[in-house]
Amino acid sequence: MPRNSEPEKLRNPESEIIYTVVDFRSPYREGSLRTIELVGVPGLRLKNGRCVVPEKTQRFFDSLLVGTLFGLSIRVRDCNFRQLKIWLYDTHTKREERGYEVPSINNRDLPIASTVPSSKLEAIYVLDNELTGPEYH
């Protein structure tokens, strides 16, 4: 999650900012990757208790990340993942202030550098989940 990022209040000053989970389903019949789950997507809890993610936020993640991953999963040989789970979080926010848990990073996880210099993205890690087969290489 980029530093100092907060979703718009959707013209409702009484809405509460939350970080929620959004499931994206592949629009393609080809490929084995069917769902991508994003944890920590900024959203709002409305006065009536309903949780929503602004359409603009959904489109941002869909075009920047999710759509690209679904497309690539079709073209990458031996991609047999059925689901990806991605955690978004601000590294400067204290754990107790975040409102949700994130996995621990260890020395078996694969760091990937951002290729977009203007991005506020600090780090990407592929968690190994103790995989030992060809899917980890």
MORASUL-V560240 format. One record per helix or strand. SS is the DSSP state (a for helix, b for strand). FROM is the first residue (numbers start at 0). TO is the last residue. If there is no record, write none. Layout:
SS/FROM/TO ; SS/FROM/TO
This chain:
b/15/24 ; b/34/44 ; b/50/51 ; a/54/74 ; b/82/86 ; a/94/97 ; b/109/111 ; b/123/125 ; a/133/135
